Amino acid sequence: MAVVFRISSLASLTVAVLTPVWFLLLSPSKPGVLVLLLAMAILIFIRHGANIRRLLAGEEPRIGAAKASSAA
């Protein structure tokens, strides 16, 4: 995701979603760990609400893009 779209927060949120999915596919016999991974994914999404809003608005900065100047 980071290589294709050059947005680090998108890559991080994708990993947060896919980690429990991959764990379920590879280790379905450990439900306690799966619950922990799901809880962590939910907390990541709650904590990064501002990033998600910027992503949806198309305003999230891209990797390697020039930062906006903060001249006062």
mmCIF file as Biopython writes it, N, C-alpha, C and O atoms, coordinates in Angstrom:
data_model
#
loop_
_atom_site.group_PDB
_atom_site.id
_atom_site.type_symbol
_atom_site.label_atom_id
_atom_site.label_alt_id
_atom_site.label_comp_id
_atom_site.label_asym_id
_atom_site.label_entity_id
_atom_site.label_seq_id
_atom_site.pdbx_PDB_ins_code
_atom_site.Cartn_x
_atom_site.Cartn_y
_atom_site.Cartn_z
_atom_site.occupancy
_atom_site.B_iso_or_equiv
_atom_site.auth_seq_id
_atom_site.auth_asym_id
_atom_site.pdbx_PDB_model_num
ATOM 1   N N  . MET A ? 1  ? 0.821   -1.188  0.000  1.0 0.0 1  A 1 
ATOM 2   C CA . MET A ? 1  ? 0.000   0.000   0.000  1.0 0.0 1  A 1 
ATOM 3   C C  . MET A ? 1  ? 0.866   1.253   0.000  1.0 0.0 1  A 1 
ATOM 4   O O  . MET A ? 1  ? 0.597   2.204   -0.734 1.0 0.0 1  A 1 
ATOM 5   N N  . ALA A ? 2  ? 1.891   1.247   0.817  1.0 0.0 2  A 1 
ATOM 6   C CA . ALA A ? 2  ? 2.759   2.424   0.887  1.0 0.0 2  A 1 
ATOM 7   C C  . ALA A ? 2  ? 3.480   2.650   -0.438 1.0 0.0 2  A 1 
ATOM 8   O O  . ALA A ? 2  ? 3.657   3.790   -0.866 1.0 0.0 2  A 1 
ATOM 9   N N  . VAL A ? 3  ? 3.891   1.575   -1.079 1.0 0.0 3  A 1 
ATOM 10  C CA . VAL A ? 3  ? 4.610   1.705   -2.353 1.0 0.0 3  A 1 
ATOM 11  C C  . VAL A ? 3  ? 3.668   2.163   -3.454 1.0 0.0 3  A 1 
ATOM 12  O O  . VAL A ? 3  ? 4.027   3.021   -4.259 1.0 0.0 3  A 1 
ATOM 13  N N  . VAL A ? 4  ? 2.480   1.605   -3.495 1.0 0.0 4  A 1 
ATOM 14  C CA . VAL A ? 4  ? 1.544   1.918   -4.574 1.0 0.0 4  A 1 
ATOM 15  C C  . VAL A ? 4  ? 0.915   3.295   -4.401 1.0 0.0 4  A 1 
ATOM 16  O O  . VAL A ? 4  ? 0.912   4.096   -5.335 1.0 0.0 4  A 1 
ATOM 17  N N  . PHE A ? 5  ? 0.374   3.581   -3.196 1.0 0.0 5  A 1 
ATOM 18  C CA . PHE A ? 5  ? -0.356  4.822   -2.988 1.0 0.0 5  A 1 
ATOM 19  C C  . PHE A ? 5  ? 0.459   5.918   -2.319 1.0 0.0 5  A 1 
ATOM 20  O O  . PHE A ? 5  ? 0.043   7.077   -2.304 1.0 0.0 5  A 1 
ATOM 21  N N  . ARG A ? 6  ? 1.633   5.560   -1.756 1.0 0.0 6  A 1 
ATOM 22  C CA . ARG A ? 6  ? 2.518   6.499   -1.081 1.0 0.0 6  A 1 
ATOM 23  C C  . ARG A ? 6  ? 1.833   7.232   0.075  1.0 0.0 6  A 1 
ATOM 24  O O  . ARG A ? 6  ? 2.061   8.422   0.292  1.0 0.0 6  A 1 
ATOM 25  N N  . ILE A ? 7  ? 0.987   6.498   0.815  1.0 0.0 7  A 1 
ATOM 26  C CA . ILE A ? 7  ? 0.322   7.063   1.987  1.0 0.0 7  A 1 
ATOM 27  C C  . ILE A ? 7  ? 0.569   6.102   3.141  1.0 0.0 7  A 1 
ATOM 28  O O  . ILE A ? 7  ? 0.024   4.999   3.162  1.0 0.0 7  A 1 
ATOM 29  N N  . SER A ? 8  ? 1.386   6.517   4.095  1.0 0.0 8  A 1 
ATOM 30  C CA . SER A ? 8  ? 1.777   5.612   5.173  1.0 0.0 8  A 1 
ATOM 31  C C  . SER A ? 8  ? 0.607   5.251   6.085  1.0 0.0 8  A 1 
ATOM 32  O O  . SER A ? 8  ? 0.522   4.117   6.557  1.0 0.0 8  A 1 
ATOM 33  N N  . SER A ? 9  ? -0.295  6.198   6.339  1.0 0.0 9  A 1 
ATOM 34  C CA . SER A ? 9  ? -1.420  5.883   7.220  1.0 0.0 9  A 1 
ATOM 35  C C  . SER A ? 9  ? -2.358  4.862   6.580  1.0 0.0 9  A 1 
ATOM 36  O O  . SER A ? 9  ? -2.949  4.044   7.284  1.0 0.0 9  A 1 
ATOM 37  N N  . LEU A ? 10 ? -2.502  4.899   5.270  1.0 0.0 10 A 1 
ATOM 38  C CA . LEU A ? 10 ? -3.310  3.902   4.572  1.0 0.0 10 A 1 
ATOM 39  C C  . LEU A ? 10 ? -2.681  2.523   4.707  1.0 0.0 10 A 1 
ATOM 40  O O  . LEU A ? 10 ? -3.381  1.532   4.920  1.0 0.0 10 A 1 
ATOM 41  N N  . ALA A ? 11 ? -1.376  2.462   4.585  1.0 0.0 11 A 1 
ATOM 42  C CA . ALA A ? 11 ? -0.664  1.190   4.758  1.0 0.0 11 A 1 
ATOM 43  C C  . ALA A ? 11 ? -0.836  0.666   6.176  1.0 0.0 11 A 1 
ATOM 44  O O  . ALA A ? 11 ? -1.062  -0.528  6.371  1.0 0.0 11 A 1 
ATOM 45  N N  . SER A ? 12 ? -0.732  1.537   7.156  1.0 0.0 12 A 1 
ATOM 46  C CA . SER A ? 12 ? -0.872  1.123   8.551  1.0 0.0 12 A 1 
ATOM 47  C C  . SER A ? 12 ? -2.283  0.622   8.860  1.0 0.0 12 A 1 
ATOM 48  O O  . SER A ? 12 ? -2.448  -0.390  9.542  1.0 0.0 12 A 1 
ATOM 49  N N  . LEU A ? 13 ? -3.281  1.313   8.369  1.0 0.0 13 A 1 
ATOM 50  C CA . LEU A ? 13 ? -4.658  0.890   8.600  1.0 0.0 13 A 1 
ATOM 51  C C  . LEU A ? 13 ? -4.960  -0.424  7.884  1.0 0.0 13 A 1 
ATOM 52  O O  . LEU A ? 13 ? -5.719  -1.250  8.391  1.0 0.0 13 A 1 
ATOM 53  N N  . THR A ? 14 ? -4.371  -0.616  6.714  1.0 0.0 14 A 1 
ATOM 54  C CA . THR A ? 14 ? -4.544  -1.873  5.987  1.0 0.0 14 A 1 
ATOM 55  C C  . THR A ? 14 ? -3.960  -3.033  6.780  1.0 0.0 14 A 1 
ATOM 56  O O  . THR A ? 14 ? -4.570  -4.099  6.865  1.0 0.0 14 A 1 
ATOM 57  N N  . VAL A ? 15 ? -2.790  -2.831  7.354  1.0 0.0 15 A 1 
ATOM 58  C CA . VAL A ? 15 ? -2.170  -3.870  8.183  1.0 0.0 15 A 1 
ATOM 59  C C  . VAL A ? 15 ? -3.040  -4.160  9.402  1.0 0.0 15 A 1 
ATOM 60  O O  . VAL A ? 15 ? -3.189  -5.317  9.794  1.0 0.0 15 A 1 
ATOM 61  N N  . ALA A ? 16 ? -3.614  -3.120  10.005 1.0 0.0 16 A 1 
ATOM 62  C CA . ALA A ? 16 ? -4.469  -3.315  11.175 1.0 0.0 16 A 1 
ATOM 63  C C  . ALA A ? 16 ? -5.676  -4.185  10.844 1.0 0.0 16 A 1 
ATOM 64  O O  . ALA A ? 16 ? -6.118  -4.979  11.675 1.0 0.0 16 A 1 
ATOM 65  N N  . VAL A ? 17 ? -6.205  -4.041  9.643  1.0 0.0 17 A 1 
ATOM 66  C CA . VAL A ? 17 ? -7.351  -4.853  9.214  1.0 0.0 17 A 1 
ATOM 67  C C  . VAL A ? 17 ? -6.921  -6.265  8.852  1.0 0.0 17 A 1 
ATOM 68  O O  . VAL A ? 17 ? -7.582  -7.234  9.224  1.0 0.0 17 A 1 
ATOM 69  N N  . LEU A ? 18 ? -5.820  -6.383  8.129  1.0 0.0 18 A 1 
ATOM 70  C CA . LEU A ? 18 ? -5.425  -7.691  7.604  1.0 0.0 18 A 1 
ATOM 71  C C  . LEU A ? 18 ? -4.762  -8.606  8.632  1.0 0.0 18 A 1 
ATOM 72  O O  . LEU A ? 18 ? -4.780  -9.824  8.457  1.0 0.0 18 A 1 
ATOM 73  N N  . THR A ? 19 ? -4.187  -8.066  9.681  1.0 0.0 19 A 1 
ATOM 74  C CA . THR A ? 19 ? -3.523  -8.913  10.678 1.0 0.0 19 A 1 
ATOM 75  C C  . THR A ? 19 ? -4.481  -9.929  11.300 1.0 0.0 19 A 1 
ATOM 76  O O  . THR A ? 19 ? -4.154  -11.116 11.325 1.0 0.0 19 A 1 
ATOM 77  N N  . PRO A ? 20 ? -5.655  -9.517  11.805 1.0 0.0 20 A 1 
ATOM 78  C CA . PRO A ? 20 ? -6.567  -10.532 12.352 1.0 0.0 20 A 1 
ATOM 79  C C  . PRO A ? 20 ? -7.059  -11.522 11.297 1.0 0.0 20 A 1 
ATOM 80  O O  . PRO A ? 20 ? -7.270  -12.697 11.595 1.0 0.0 20 A 1 
ATOM 81  N N  . VAL A ? 21 ? -7.239  -11.048 10.073 1.0 0.0 21 A 1 
ATOM 82  C CA . VAL A ? 21 ? -7.704  -11.935 8.993  1.0 0.0 21 A 1 
ATOM 83  C C  . VAL A ? 21 ? -6.664  -13.018 8.720  1.0 0.0 21 A 1 
ATOM 84  O O  . VAL A ? 21 ? -6.995  -14.202 8.660  1.0 0.0 21 A 1 
ATOM 85  N N  . TRP A ? 22 ? -5.410  -12.608 8.556  1.0 0.0 22 A 1 
ATOM 86  C CA . TRP A ? 22 ? -4.349  -13.586 8.297  1.0 0.0 22 A 1 
ATOM 87  C C  . TRP A ? 22 ? -4.166  -14.523 9.480  1.0 0.0 22 A 1 
ATOM 88  O O  . TRP A ? 22 ? -3.940  -15.719 9.295  1.0 0.0 22 A 1 
ATOM 89  N N  . PHE A ? 23 ? -4.262  -13.996 10.681 1.0 0.0 23 A 1 
ATOM 90  C CA . PHE A ? 23 ? -4.121  -14.848 11.854 1.0 0.0 23 A 1 
ATOM 91  C C  . PHE A ? 23 ? -5.234  -15.888 11.891 1.0 0.0 23 A 1 
ATOM 92  O O  . PHE A ? 23 ? -4.980  -17.053 12.198 1.0 0.0 23 A 1 
ATOM 93  N N  . LEU A ? 24 ? -6.459  -15.484 11.584 1.0 0.0 24 A 1 
ATOM 94  C CA . LEU A ? 24 ? -7.585  -16.418 11.561 1.0 0.0 24 A 1 
ATOM 95  C C  . LEU A ? 24 ? -7.360  -17.517 10.524 1.0 0.0 24 A 1 
ATOM 96  O O  . LEU A ? 24 ? -7.677  -18.682 10.767 1.0 0.0 24 A 1 
ATOM 97  N N  . LEU A ? 25 ? -6.815  -17.145 9.378  1.0 0.0 25 A 1 
ATOM 98  C CA . LEU A ? 25 ? -6.557  -18.133 8.328  1.0 0.0 25 A 1 
ATOM 99  C C  . LEU A ? 25 ? -5.411  -19.078 8.680  1.0 0.0 25 A 1 
ATOM 100 O O  . LEU A ? 25 ? -5.441  -20.255 8.320  1.0 0.0 25 A 1 
ATOM 101 N N  . LEU A ? 26 ? -4.408  -18.566 9.380  1.0 0.0 26 A 1 
ATOM 102 C CA . LEU A ? 26 ? -3.215  -19.366 9.653  1.0 0.0 26 A 1 
ATOM 103 C C  . LEU A ? 26 ? -3.226  -20.068 11.014 1.0 0.0 26 A 1 
ATOM 104 O O  . LEU A ? 26 ? -2.595  -21.114 11.169 1.0 0.0 26 A 1 
ATOM 105 N N  . SER A ? 27 ? -3.928  -19.513 11.991 1.0 0.0 27 A 1 
ATOM 106 C CA . SER A ? 27 ? -3.969  -20.112 13.339 1.0 0.0 27 A 1 
ATOM 107 C C  . SER A ? 27 ? -5.373  -20.037 13.927 1.0 0.0 27 A 1 
ATOM 108 O O  . SER A ? 27 ? -5.582  -19.342 14.922 1.0 0.0 27 A 1 
ATOM 109 N N  . PRO A ? 28 ? -6.333  -20.730 13.338 1.0 0.0 28 A 1 
ATOM 110 C CA . PRO A ? 28 ? -7.709  -20.611 13.831 1.0 0.0 28 A 1 
ATOM 111 C C  . PRO A ? 28 ? -7.933  -21.241 15.201 1.0 0.0 28 A 1 
ATOM 112 O O  . PRO A ? 28 ? -8.995  -21.049 15.794 1.0 0.0 28 A 1 
ATOM 113 N N  . SER A ? 29 ? -6.965  -21.984 15.716 1.0 0.0 29 A 1 
ATOM 114 C CA . SER A ? 29 ? -7.151  -22.681 16.987 1.0 0.0 29 A 1 
ATOM 115 C C  . SER A ? 29 ? -6.772  -21.839 18.205 1.0 0.0 29 A 1 
ATOM 116 O O  . SER A ? 29 ? -6.728  -22.361 19.319 1.0 0.0 29 A 1 
ATOM 117 N N  . LYS A ? 30 ? -6.499  -20.550 18.016 1.0 0.0 30 A 1 
ATOM 118 C CA . LYS A ? 30 ? -6.111  -19.678 19.136 1.0 0.0 30 A 1 
ATOM 119 C C  . LYS A ? 30 ? -7.055  -18.475 19.201 1.0 0.0 30 A 1 
ATOM 120 O O  . LYS A ? 30 ? -6.673  -17.369 18.820 1.0 0.0 30 A 1 
ATOM 121 N N  . PRO A ? 31 ? -8.297  -18.686 19.687 1.0 0.0 31 A 1 
ATOM 122 C CA . PRO A ? 31 ? -9.273  -17.580 19.676 1.0 0.0 31 A 1 
ATOM 123 C C  . PRO A ? 31 ? -8.906  -16.424 20.594 1.0 0.0 31 A 1 
ATOM 124 O O  . PRO A ? 31 ? -9.304  -15.289 20.328 1.0 0.0 31 A 1 
ATOM 125 N N  . GLY A ? 32 ? -8.165  -16.673 21.658 1.0 0.0 32 A 1 
ATOM 126 C CA . GLY A ? 32 ? -7.775  -15.590 22.562 1.0 0.0 32 A 1 
ATOM 127 C C  . GLY A ? 32 ? -6.897  -14.564 21.878 1.0 0.0 32 A 1 
ATOM 128 O O  . GLY A ? 32 ? -7.060  -13.361 22.077 1.0 0.0 32 A 1 
ATOM 129 N N  . VAL A ? 33 ? -5.981  -15.037 21.084 1.0 0.0 33 A 1 
ATOM 130 C CA . VAL A ? 33 ? -5.087  -14.126 20.357 1.0 0.0 33 A 1 
ATOM 131 C C  . VAL A ? 33 ? -5.879  -13.368 19.296 1.0 0.0 33 A 1 
ATOM 132 O O  . VAL A ? 33 ? -5.646  -12.180 19.073 1.0 0.0 33 A 1 
ATOM 133 N N  . LEU A ? 34 ? -6.806  -14.049 18.650 1.0 0.0 34 A 1 
ATOM 134 C CA . LEU A ? 34 ? -7.632  -13.395 17.636 1.0 0.0 34 A 1 
ATOM 135 C C  . LEU A ? 34 ? -8.442  -12.255 18.254 1.0 0.0 34 A 1 
ATOM 136 O O  . LEU A ? 34 ? -8.546  -11.178 17.667 1.0 0.0 34 A 1 
ATOM 137 N N  . VAL A ? 35 ? -9.007  -12.485 19.421 1.0 0.0 35 A 1 
ATOM 138 C CA . VAL A ? 35 ? -9.774  -11.440 20.110 1.0 0.0 35 A 1 
ATOM 139 C C  . VAL A ? 35 ? -8.866  -10.246 20.415 1.0 0.0 35 A 1 
ATOM 140 O O  . VAL A ? 35 ? -9.272  -9.099  20.234 1.0 0.0 35 A 1 
ATOM 141 N N  . LEU A ? 36 ? -7.661  -10.506 20.869 1.0 0.0 36 A 1 
ATOM 142 C CA . LEU A ? 36 ? -6.706  -9.439  21.145 1.0 0.0 36 A 1 
ATOM 143 C C  . LEU A ? 36 ? -6.373  -8.651  19.872 1.0 0.0 36 A 1 
ATOM 144 O O  . LEU A ? 36 ? -6.339  -7.421  19.898 1.0 0.0 36 A 1 
ATOM 145 N N  . LEU A ? 37 ? -6.133  -9.344  18.777 1.0 0.0 37 A 1 
ATOM 146 C CA . LEU A ? 37 ? -5.820  -8.674  17.511 1.0 0.0 37 A 1 
ATOM 147 C C  . LEU A ? 37 ? -6.992  -7.842  17.007 1.0 0.0 37 A 1 
ATOM 148 O O  . LEU A ? 37 ? -6.796  -6.746  16.481 1.0 0.0 37 A 1 
ATOM 149 N N  . LEU A ? 38 ? -8.203  -8.352  17.163 1.0 0.0 38 A 1 
ATOM 150 C CA . LEU A ? 38 ? -9.384  -7.587  16.757 1.0 0.0 38 A 1 
ATOM 151 C C  . LEU A ? 38 ? -9.544  -6.339  17.615 1.0 0.0 38 A 1 
ATOM 152 O O  . LEU A ? 38 ? -9.865  -5.266  17.105 1.0 0.0 38 A 1 
ATOM 153 N N  . ALA A ? 39 ? -9.320  -6.480  18.914 1.0 0.0 39 A 1 
ATOM 154 C CA . ALA A ? 39 ? -9.409  -5.325  19.814 1.0 0.0 39 A 1 
ATOM 155 C C  . ALA A ? 39 ? -8.367  -4.275  19.449 1.0 0.0 39 A 1 
ATOM 156 O O  . ALA A ? 39 ? -8.659  -3.079  19.450 1.0 0.0 39 A 1 
ATOM 157 N N  . MET A ? 40 ? -7.167  -4.715  19.139 1.0 0.0 40 A 1 
ATOM 158 C CA . MET A ? 40 ? -6.112  -3.776  18.744 1.0 0.0 40 A 1 
ATOM 159 C C  . MET A ? 40 ? -6.482  -3.060  17.449 1.0 0.0 40 A 1 
ATOM 160 O O  . MET A ? 40 ? -6.267  -1.854  17.327 1.0 0.0 40 A 1 
ATOM 161 N N  . ALA A ? 41 ? -7.034  -3.785  16.484 1.0 0.0 41 A 1 
ATOM 162 C CA . ALA A ? 41 ? -7.432  -3.179  15.213 1.0 0.0 41 A 1 
ATOM 163 C C  . ALA A ? 41 ? -8.513  -2.121  15.448 1.0 0.0 41 A 1 
ATOM 164 O O  . ALA A ? 41 ? -8.466  -1.040  14.861 1.0 0.0 41 A 1 
ATOM 165 N N  . ILE A ? 42 ? -9.478  -2.433  16.300 1.0 0.0 42 A 1 
ATOM 166 C CA . ILE A ? 42 ? -10.543 -1.473  16.597 1.0 0.0 42 A 1 
ATOM 167 C C  . ILE A ? 42 ? -9.972  -0.229  17.273 1.0 0.0 42 A 1 
ATOM 168 O O  . ILE A ? 42 ? -10.342 0.894   16.931 1.0 0.0 42 A 1 
ATOM 169 N N  . LEU A ? 43 ? -9.077  -0.430  18.226 1.0 0.0 43 A 1 
ATOM 170 C CA . LEU A ? 43 ? -8.460  0.715   18.900 1.0 0.0 43 A 1 
ATOM 171 C C  . LEU A ? 43 ? -7.640  1.577   17.941 1.0 0.0 43 A 1 
ATOM 172 O O  . LEU A ? 43 ? -7.643  2.804   18.046 1.0 0.0 43 A 1 
ATOM 173 N N  . ILE A ? 44 ? -6.945  0.940   17.015 1.0 0.0 44 A 1 
ATOM 174 C CA . ILE A ? 44 ? -6.174  1.691   16.016 1.0 0.0 44 A 1 
ATOM 175 C C  . ILE A ? 44 ? -7.102  2.571   15.186 1.0 0.0 44 A 1 
ATOM 176 O O  . ILE A ? 44 ? -6.791  3.734   14.931 1.0 0.0 44 A 1 
ATOM 177 N N  . PHE A ? 45 ? -8.247  2.019   14.761 1.0 0.0 45 A 1 
ATOM 178 C CA . PHE A ? 45 ? -9.175  2.807   13.961 1.0 0.0 45 A 1 
ATOM 179 C C  . PHE A ? 45 ? -9.801  3.935   14.770 1.0 0.0 45 A 1 
ATOM 180 O O  . PHE A ? 45 ? -9.997  5.033   14.249 1.0 0.0 45 A 1 
ATOM 181 N N  . ILE A ? 46 ? -10.113 3.681   16.025 1.0 0.0 46 A 1 
ATOM 182 C CA . ILE A ? 46 ? -10.669 4.738   16.880 1.0 0.0 46 A 1 
ATOM 183 C C  . ILE A ? 46 ? -9.642  5.844   17.074 1.0 0.0 46 A 1 
ATOM 184 O O  . ILE A ? 46 ? -9.965  7.027   16.967 1.0 0.0 46 A 1 
ATOM 185 N N  . ARG A ? 47 ? -8.410  5.456   17.359 1.0 0.0 47 A 1 
ATOM 186 C CA . ARG A ? 47 ? -7.347  6.424   17.645 1.0 0.0 47 A 1 
ATOM 187 C C  . ARG A ? 47 ? -6.953  7.245   16.413 1.0 0.0 47 A 1 
ATOM 188 O O  . ARG A ? 47 ? -6.506  8.384   16.550 1.0 0.0 47 A 1 
ATOM 189 N N  . HIS A ? 48 ? -7.112  6.687   15.232 1.0 0.0 48 A 1 
ATOM 190 C CA . HIS A ? 48 ? -6.674  7.362   14.013 1.0 0.0 48 A 1 
ATOM 191 C C  . HIS A ? 48 ? -7.846  7.896   13.191 1.0 0.0 48 A 1 
ATOM 192 O O  . HIS A ? 48 ? -7.797  7.915   11.962 1.0 0.0 48 A 1 
ATOM 193 N N  . GLY A ? 49 ? -8.893  8.325   13.882 1.0 0.0 49 A 1 
ATOM 194 C CA . GLY A ? 49 ? -10.066 8.879   13.204 1.0 0.0 49 A 1 
ATOM 195 C C  . GLY A ? 49 ? -9.731  10.080  12.330 1.0 0.0 49 A 1 
ATOM 196 O O  . GLY A ? 49 ? -10.284 10.229  11.241 1.0 0.0 49 A 1 
ATOM 197 N N  . ALA A ? 50 ? -8.834  10.933  12.800 1.0 0.0 50 A 1 
ATOM 198 C CA . ALA A ? 50 ? -8.453  12.122  12.015 1.0 0.0 50 A 1 
ATOM 199 C C  . ALA A ? 50 ? -7.768  11.707  10.720 1.0 0.0 50 A 1 
ATOM 200 O O  . ALA A ? 50 ? -8.017  12.294  9.667  1.0 0.0 50 A 1 
ATOM 201 N N  . ASN A ? 51 ? -6.908  10.700  10.794 1.0 0.0 51 A 1 
ATOM 202 C CA . ASN A ? 51 ? -6.241  10.217  9.587  1.0 0.0 51 A 1 
ATOM 203 C C  . ASN A ? 51 ? -7.265  9.660   8.598  1.0 0.0 51 A 1 
ATOM 204 O O  . ASN A ? 51 ? -7.165  9.893   7.393  1.0 0.0 51 A 1 
ATOM 205 N N  . ILE A ? 52 ? -8.242  8.930   9.112  1.0 0.0 52 A 1 
ATOM 206 C CA . ILE A ? 52 ? -9.263  8.337   8.246  1.0 0.0 52 A 1 
ATOM 207 C C  . ILE A ? 52 ? -10.074 9.433   7.568  1.0 0.0 52 A 1 
ATOM 208 O O  . ILE A ? 52 ? -10.375 9.338   6.379  1.0 0.0 52 A 1 
ATOM 209 N N  . ARG A ? 53 ? -10.429 10.474  8.321  1.0 0.0 53 A 1 
ATOM 210 C CA . ARG A ? 53 ? -11.168 11.597  7.717  1.0 0.0 53 A 1 
ATOM 211 C C  . ARG A ? 53 ? -10.344 12.272  6.619  1.0 0.0 53 A 1 
ATOM 212 O O  . ARG A ? 53 ? -10.878 12.612  5.564  1.0 0.0 53 A 1 
ATOM 213 N N  . ARG A ? 54 ? -9.034  12.469  6.867  1.0 0.0 54 A 1 
ATOM 214 C CA . ARG A ? 54 ? -8.182  13.075  5.841  1.0 0.0 54 A 1 
ATOM 215 C C  . ARG A ? 54 ? -8.048  12.167  4.622  1.0 0.0 54 A 1 
ATOM 216 O O  . ARG A ? 54 ? -8.022  12.650  3.491  1.0 0.0 54 A 1 
ATOM 217 N N  . LEU A ? 55 ? -7.962  10.851  4.845  1.0 0.0 55 A 1 
ATOM 218 C CA . LEU A ? 55 ? -7.898  9.907   3.725  1.0 0.0 55 A 1 
ATOM 219 C C  . LEU A ? 55 ? -9.156  9.999   2.871  1.0 0.0 55 A 1 
ATOM 220 O O  . LEU A ? 55 ? -9.075  10.065  1.645  1.0 0.0 55 A 1 
ATOM 221 N N  . LEU A ? 56 ? -10.318 10.005  3.518  1.0 0.0 56 A 1 
ATOM 222 C CA . LEU A ? 56 ? -11.577 10.076  2.789  1.0 0.0 56 A 1 
ATOM 223 C C  . LEU A ? 56 ? -11.735 11.399  2.041  1.0 0.0 56 A 1 
ATOM 224 O O  . LEU A ? 56 ? -12.359 11.453  0.981  1.0 0.0 56 A 1 
ATOM 225 N N  . ALA A ? 57 ? -11.166 12.460  2.601  1.0 0.0 57 A 1 
ATOM 226 C CA . ALA A ? 57 ? -11.234 13.773  1.959  1.0 0.0 57 A 1 
ATOM 227 C C  . ALA A ? 57 ? -10.141 13.963  0.917  1.0 0.0 57 A 1 
ATOM 228 O O  . ALA A ? 57 ? -10.135 14.965  0.201  1.0 0.0 57 A 1 
ATOM 229 N N  . GLY A ? 58 ? -9.214  13.008  0.824  1.0 0.0 58 A 1 
ATOM 230 C CA . GLY A ? 58 ? -8.112  13.131  -0.127 1.0 0.0 58 A 1 
ATOM 231 C C  . GLY A ? 58 ? -7.054  14.123  0.309  1.0 0.0 58 A 1 
ATOM 232 O O  . GLY A ? 58 ? -6.320  14.650  -0.527 1.0 0.0 58 A 1 
ATOM 233 N N  . GLU A ? 59 ? -6.962  14.388  1.605  1.0 0.0 59 A 1 
ATOM 234 C CA . GLU A ? 59 ? -6.035  15.397  2.118  1.0 0.0 59 A 1 
ATOM 235 C C  . GLU A ? 59 ? -4.862  14.820  2.893  1.0 0.0 59 A 1 
ATOM 236 O O  . GLU A ? 59 ? -4.041  15.578  3.409  1.0 0.0 59 A 1 
ATOM 237 N N  . GLU A ? 60 ? -4.762  13.512  2.988  1.0 0.0 60 A 1 
ATOM 238 C CA . GLU A ? 60 ? -3.670  12.895  3.750  1.0 0.0 60 A 1 
ATOM 239 C C  . GLU A ? 60 ? -2.360  13.070  2.974  1.0 0.0 60 A 1 
ATOM 240 O O  . GLU A ? 60 ? -2.312  12.783  1.778  1.0 0.0 60 A 1 
ATOM 241 N N  . PRO A ? 61 ? -1.301  13.536  3.639  1.0 0.0 61 A 1 
ATOM 242 C CA . PRO A ? 61 ? -0.022  13.737  2.945  1.0 0.0 61 A 1 
ATOM 243 C C  . PRO A ? 61 ? 0.551   12.430  2.412  1.0 0.0 61 A 1 
ATOM 244 O O  . PRO A ? 61 ? 0.367   11.365  3.000  1.0 0.0 61 A 1 
ATOM 245 N N  . ARG A ? 62 ? 1.237   12.536  1.301  1.0 0.0 62 A 1 
ATOM 246 C CA . ARG A ? 62 ? 1.868   11.371  0.681  1.0 0.0 62 A 1 
ATOM 247 C C  . ARG A ? 62 ? 3.330   11.284  1.086  1.0 0.0 62 A 1 
ATOM 248 O O  . ARG A ? 62 ? 3.965   12.289  1.409  1.0 0.0 62 A 1 
ATOM 249 N N  . ILE A ? 63 ? 3.845   10.079  1.061  1.0 0.0 63 A 1 
ATOM 250 C CA . ILE A ? 63 ? 5.250   9.848   1.374  1.0 0.0 63 A 1 
ATOM 251 C C  . ILE A ? 63 ? 6.101   10.560  0.323  1.0 0.0 63 A 1 
ATOM 252 O O  . ILE A ? 63 ? 5.898   10.378  -0.877 1.0 0.0 63 A 1 
ATOM 253 N N  . GLY A ? 64 ? 7.041   11.360  0.776  1.0 0.0 64 A 1 
ATOM 254 C CA . GLY A ? 64 ? 7.952   12.052  -0.127 1.0 0.0 64 A 1 
ATOM 255 C C  . GLY A ? 64 ? 7.415   13.370  -0.659 1.0 0.0 64 A 1 
ATOM 256 O O  . GLY A ? 64 ? 8.130   14.077  -1.369 1.0 0.0 64 A 1 
ATOM 257 N N  . ALA A ? 65 ? 6.172   13.719  -0.333 1.0 0.0 65 A 1 
ATOM 258 C CA . ALA A ? 65 ? 5.618   14.978  -0.803 1.0 0.0 65 A 1 
ATOM 259 C C  . ALA A ? 65 ? 6.190   16.123  0.031  1.0 0.0 65 A 1 
ATOM 260 O O  . ALA A ? 65 ? 6.496   15.954  1.211  1.0 0.0 65 A 1 
ATOM 261 N N  . ALA A ? 66 ? 6.326   17.269  -0.588 1.0 0.0 66 A 1 
ATOM 262 C CA . ALA A ? 66 ? 6.821   18.447  0.127  1.0 0.0 66 A 1 
ATOM 263 C C  . ALA A ? 66 ? 5.823   18.849  1.185  1.0 0.0 66 A 1 
ATOM 264 O O  . ALA A ? 66 ? 4.618   18.861  0.930  1.0 0.0 66 A 1 
ATOM 265 N N  . LYS A ? 67 ? 6.305   19.177  2.368  1.0 0.0 67 A 1 
ATOM 266 C CA . LYS A ? 67 ? 5.425   19.603  3.453  1.0 0.0 67 A 1 
ATOM 267 C C  . LYS A ? 67 ? 4.969   21.031  3.202  1.0 0.0 67 A 1 
ATOM 268 O O  . LYS A ? 67 ? 5.704   21.845  2.643  1.0 0.0 67 A 1 
ATOM 269 N N  . ALA A ? 68 ? 3.748   21.319  3.623  1.0 0.0 68 A 1 
ATOM 270 C CA . ALA A ? 68 ? 3.215   22.668  3.483  1.0 0.0 68 A 1 
ATOM 271 C C  . ALA A ? 68 ? 4.021   23.602  4.389  1.0 0.0 68 A 1 
ATOM 272 O O  . ALA A ? 68 ? 4.318   23.271  5.536  1.0 0.0 68 A 1 
ATOM 273 N N  . SER A ? 69 ? 4.358   24.738  3.866  1.0 0.0 69 A 1 
ATOM 274 C CA . SER A ? 69 ? 5.144   25.679  4.676  1.0 0.0 69 A 1 
ATOM 275 C C  . SER A ? 69 ? 4.238   26.296  5.728  1.0 0.0 69 A 1 
ATOM 276 O O  . SER A ? 69 ? 3.067   26.584  5.481  1.0 0.0 69 A 1 
ATOM 277 N N  . SER A ? 70 ? 4.801   26.487  6.890  1.0 0.0 70 A 1 
ATOM 278 C CA . SER A ? 70 ? 4.035   27.065  8.000  1.0 0.0 70 A 1 
ATOM 279 C C  . SER A ? 70 ? 4.576   28.446  8.323  1.0 0.0 70 A 1 
ATOM 280 O O  . SER A ? 70 ? 4.960   28.725  9.459  1.0 0.0 70 A 1 
ATOM 281 N N  . ALA A ? 71 ? 4.601   29.309  7.312  1.0 0.0 71 A 1 
ATOM 282 C CA . ALA A ? 71 ? 5.083   30.673  7.506  1.0 0.0 71 A 1 
ATOM 283 C C  . ALA A ? 71 ? 4.072   31.455  8.311  1.0 0.0 71 A 1 
ATOM 284 O O  . ALA A ? 71 ? 2.874   31.410  8.032  1.0 0.0 71 A 1 
ATOM 285 N N  . ALA A ? 72 ? 4.554   32.176  9.314  1.0 0.0 72 A 1 
ATOM 286 C CA . ALA A ? 72 ? 3.642   32.917  10.193 1.0 0.0 72 A 1 
ATOM 287 C C  . ALA A ? 72 ? 3.507   34.332  9.788  1.0 0.0 72 A 1 
ATOM 288 O O  . ALA A ? 72 ? 2.776   35.090  10.426 1.0 0.0 72 A 1 
#
